[in-house]
Amino acid sequence: MFKLLIDCLRLRQEDVYKFEGDTMSGTIYNEETSSKRAFRAFLRKARQVDGLLPPWWCDENEAECIRYGMRSADFSLECAQEKSDIQETWKDE
């Protein structure tokens, strides 16, 4: 679940850059050291949508997910990831 959520944000920040010609606030695309701030906002919005997150999701899971994104090599909130790389990771066009 953590990996999926991180890649959803990374796809969004890439799309904002590529299709809107803009940078997403709180992300590495906006000269931040990480996309942690944008990811927190993303998770807050996700919690507001009934059934989007699993029923076991809680504040502790959110904090762990953010920590995971800050220390993971492959799912890092500190590195840009192109859409094609994410598609290759998930083996899904």
C-alpha angles and dihedrals in degrees: 000000000000092000092048093051093047092050091048089059092044090052091049095050090047091050093049089053096043103038103027096035089228139105124246114241115249095022139108086253087066094052095265118141089238141001091243095117093051090045091055090052090046091053091047089055092045091054090057093060111083112237097004095109122044117268091249093060114121141153091278092054090049092052091048091048090054091047089050091053091051096051104031118105096204100035100036124159086206097064134065117239123195119226092245090055091052091048089051092049092053093035088230127120 
